[in-house]
Amino acid sequence: MSLGSATQALGQYWSTDIRYIDHNLPDTGNVYSICIMDNYSRAILWGDISTRQDLPTFLSILFKAVERYDAHPELEGERLIA
C-alpha cells in the first residue's frame, strides 16, 4: 500500500514530482517542472520551473511549501536526491 492511499487528512503526506519539459527554446538547455503535492487532495502546494534539478533547487521549492502551509509532512517521491 502506498502512502497516498493511506493518507487520511490534508497535509499528512506530501509527494514530489520532477518532470523534464520538452521544448524548442534556443540556448535554454534542459527545463524541469518541480512540484510538491499533497497526497490527500492531490493539490500542487508549490511548484516552479527550473533549468536545474539539483538538491538546492528542490530544497528551495520544498521550503517555500513548508513555509506557506506551516506544515511538516512526511515525503514520498519517486526519487529524492540526497
GULUMKE-717236 format. One record per atom (N, C-alpha, C): residue number from 1; residue in one letter; atom name; y, x negated, z negated. Coordinates in steps of 0.2 Angstrom, whole numbers, padded with zeros to 4 digits. Atoms other than C-alpha are relative to their C-alpha. Layout:
// GULUMKE-717236
NUM,A,CA,Y,X,Z
...
END
This chain:
// GULUMKE-717236
1,M,N,-0006,-0004,0000
1,M,CA,0000,0000,0000
1,M,C,0006,-0004,0000
2,S,N,-0006,0004,-0001
2,S,CA,0017,-0007,0005
2,S,C,0005,0002,-0006
3,L,N,-0005,-0002,0005
3,L,CA,0032,-0007,-0007
3,L,C,0004,0006,0002
4,G,N,-0003,-0005,-0003
4,G,CA,0040,0005,0005
4,G,C,-0003,0007,-0002
5,S,N,0003,-0006,0001
5,S,CA,0028,0019,0002
5,S,C,-0001,0001,-0008
6,A,N,0000,0000,0007
6,A,CA,0028,0015,-0017
6,A,C,0007,0002,-0003
7,T,N,-0007,-0001,0002
7,T,CA,0047,0017,-0018
7,T,C,0001,0008,-0002
8,Q,N,-0001,-0006,0003
8,Q,CA,0052,0032,-0029
8,Q,C,0007,0002,-0001
9,A,N,-0007,-0001,0001
9,A,CA,0070,0030,-0030
9,A,C,0005,-0004,0004
10,L,N,-0005,0004,-0004
10,L,CA,0086,0024,-0021
10,L,C,0001,-0007,-0004
11,G,N,-0002,0007,0003
11,G,CA,0089,0005,-0025
11,G,C,-0006,-0003,-0003
12,Q,N,0006,0003,0003
12,Q,CA,0071,0002,-0031
12,Q,C,-0002,-0006,0003
13,Y,N,0002,0006,-0004
13,Y,CA,0066,-0010,-0017
13,Y,C,0004,0000,0006
14,W,N,-0004,0001,-0006
14,W,CA,0076,-0017,-0003
14,W,C,-0005,-0004,0005
15,S,N,0004,0003,-0006
15,S,CA,0069,-0024,0014
15,S,C,0005,-0004,0004
16,T,N,-0004,0004,-0005
16,T,CA,0076,-0037,0026
16,T,C,-0002,0001,0007
17,D,N,0001,0000,-0007
17,D,CA,0077,-0036,0044
17,D,C,0004,-0005,0004
18,I,N,-0004,0004,-0004
18,I,CA,0082,-0050,0056
18,I,C,-0003,0000,0007
19,R,N,0002,-0001,-0007
19,R,CA,0081,-0047,0074
19,R,C,0004,-0004,0005
20,Y,N,-0003,0004,-0006
20,Y,CA,0085,-0058,0090
20,Y,C,0003,0006,0004
21,I,N,-0003,-0004,-0005
21,I,CA,0098,-0049,0101
21,I,C,0000,-0003,0007
22,D,N,-0001,0002,-0007
22,D,CA,0096,-0051,0119
22,D,C,0006,0001,0003
23,H,N,-0006,-0002,-0003
23,H,CA,0112,-0053,0128
23,H,C,0002,-0005,0006
24,N,N,-0002,0004,-0006
24,N,CA,0121,-0061,0143
24,N,C,0007,-0003,-0001
25,L,N,-0006,0003,0001
25,L,CA,0136,-0068,0135
25,L,C,0000,-0008,0001
26,P,N,0000,0007,-0002
26,P,CA,0140,-0086,0142
26,P,C,0002,-0004,-0007
27,D,N,-0002,0004,0006
27,D,CA,0141,-0100,0129
27,D,C,0000,0003,-0007
28,T,N,0000,-0003,0007
28,T,CA,0136,-0090,0114
28,T,C,-0006,-0002,-0003
29,G,N,0006,0002,0003
29,G,CA,0118,-0096,0111
29,G,C,-0004,0006,-0003
30,N,N,0004,-0006,0003
30,N,CA,0106,-0085,0101
30,N,C,0005,0004,-0005
31,V,N,-0004,-0004,0004
31,V,CA,0113,-0070,0092
31,V,C,-0005,0004,-0004
32,Y,N,0005,-0003,0005
32,Y,CA,0104,-0061,0077
32,Y,C,0004,0006,-0003
33,S,N,-0002,-0006,0004
33,S,CA,0106,-0044,0068
33,S,C,-0004,-0002,-0006
34,I,N,0003,0001,0007
34,I,CA,0103,-0047,0049
34,I,C,0002,0006,-0004
35,C,N,-0001,-0006,0003
35,C,CA,0101,-0031,0039
35,C,C,-0003,0000,-0007
36,I,N,0004,-0001,0006
36,I,CA,0097,-0027,0021
36,I,C,0000,0008,-0001
37,M,N,0002,-0008,-0001
37,M,CA,0089,-0009,0020
37,M,C,-0003,0002,-0007
38,D,N,0003,-0003,0006
38,D,CA,0085,0002,0005
38,D,C,-0007,0003,0003
39,N,N,0007,-0002,-0002
39,N,CA,0066,0006,0006
39,N,C,-0001,0008,0000
40,Y,N,0001,-0007,0002
40,Y,CA,0068,0024,-0001
40,Y,C,0003,0004,0006
41,S,N,-0003,-0004,-0005
41,S,CA,0081,0031,0011
41,S,C,0000,-0003,0007
42,R,N,0000,0003,-0007
42,R,CA,0079,0018,0025
42,R,C,0007,-0001,0002
43,A,N,-0007,0001,-0002
43,A,CA,0098,0016,0025
43,A,C,0001,-0007,0000
44,I,N,-0002,0007,0000
44,I,CA,0106,0000,0030
44,I,C,0006,-0001,-0005
45,L,N,-0005,0001,0005
45,L,CA,0115,-0006,0015
45,L,C,0006,-0005,0002
46,W,N,-0005,0005,-0003
46,W,CA,0124,-0021,0023
46,W,C,-0004,-0004,0006
47,G,N,0002,0004,-0005
47,G,CA,0122,-0030,0039
47,G,C,0005,-0004,0004
48,D,N,-0005,0004,-0004
48,D,CA,0130,-0042,0051
48,D,C,-0003,-0003,0006
49,I,N,0003,0004,-0006
49,I,CA,0128,-0051,0067
49,I,C,0002,-0007,0000
50,S,N,-0001,0008,0001
50,S,CA,0127,-0070,0067
50,S,C,-0003,-0004,0006
51,T,N,0003,0004,-0004
51,T,CA,0123,-0084,0078
51,T,C,-0005,-0005,-0003
52,R,N,0005,0004,0004
52,R,CA,0113,-0092,0064
52,R,C,-0005,0005,-0004
53,Q,N,0004,-0004,0005
53,Q,CA,0098,-0085,0054
53,Q,C,-0003,-0005,-0005
54,D,N,0002,0004,0005
54,D,CA,0098,-0098,0041
54,D,C,0001,0003,-0007
55,L,N,0000,-0003,0007
55,L,CA,0097,-0096,0022
55,L,C,0007,0001,-0003
56,P,N,-0007,-0002,0003
56,P,CA,0116,-0097,0018
56,P,C,0003,0006,0004
57,T,N,-0002,-0007,-0003
57,T,CA,0119,-0083,0031
57,T,C,-0003,0006,-0003
58,F,N,0004,-0006,0003
58,F,CA,0105,-0072,0024
58,F,C,0003,0001,-0007
59,L,N,-0002,-0001,0007
59,L,CA,0111,-0075,0006
59,L,C,0007,0003,0000
60,S,N,-0007,-0003,-0001
60,S,CA,0129,-0071,0011
60,S,C,0000,0008,0001
61,I,N,0001,-0007,-0002
61,I,CA,0123,-0054,0018
61,I,C,-0003,0003,-0006
62,L,N,0003,-0003,0006
62,L,CA,0112,-0051,0003
62,L,C,0005,0001,-0006
63,F,N,-0004,0000,0006
63,F,CA,0125,-0055,-0010
63,F,C,0006,0006,0001
64,K,N,-0005,-0005,-0002
64,K,CA,0138,-0043,-0001
64,K,C,-0003,0007,-0002
65,A,N,0003,-0006,0002
65,A,CA,0125,-0029,-0003
65,A,C,-0001,0001,-0007
66,V,N,0001,0000,0007
66,V,CA,0121,-0033,-0021
66,V,C,0007,0002,-0003
67,E,N,-0007,-0002,0003
67,E,CA,0140,-0033,-0025
67,E,C,0002,0007,0002
68,R,N,-0002,-0007,-0002
68,R,CA,0143,-0017,-0015
68,R,C,-0003,0005,-0004
69,Y,N,0004,-0006,0004
69,Y,CA,0129,-0007,-0024
69,Y,C,-0001,-0002,-0007
70,D,N,0001,0002,0007
70,D,CA,0129,-0017,-0040
70,D,C,-0007,0001,-0002
71,A,N,0007,-0001,0001
71,A,CA,0110,-0017,-0039
71,A,C,-0003,-0007,0000
72,H,N,0004,0006,0000
72,H,CA,0096,-0030,-0042
72,H,C,-0007,0002,0002
73,P,N,0007,-0003,-0002
73,P,CA,0081,-0023,-0032
73,P,C,-0004,-0006,0001
74,E,N,0005,0005,-0002
74,E,CA,0065,-0032,-0028
74,E,C,0001,0000,0008
75,L,N,-0001,0000,-0007
75,L,CA,0065,-0038,-0010
75,L,C,-0007,0000,0003
76,E,N,0006,0000,-0004
76,E,CA,0051,-0035,0003
76,E,C,0002,-0002,0007
77,G,N,-0002,0001,-0007
77,G,CA,0053,-0043,0020
77,G,C,-0006,-0003,0004
78,E,N,0005,0003,-0005
78,E,CA,0043,-0050,0035
78,E,C,0000,-0007,-0001
79,R,N,0000,0007,0002
79,R,CA,0049,-0067,0031
79,R,C,0007,-0002,-0003
80,L,N,-0006,0003,0003
80,L,CA,0061,-0075,0019
80,L,C,0000,-0007,0001
81,I,N,0000,0007,-0001
81,I,CA,0067,-0092,0022
81,I,C,0002,-0003,-0007
82,A,N,-0001,0003,0006
82,A,CA,0066,-0102,0006
82,A,C,0001,-0008,0000
END
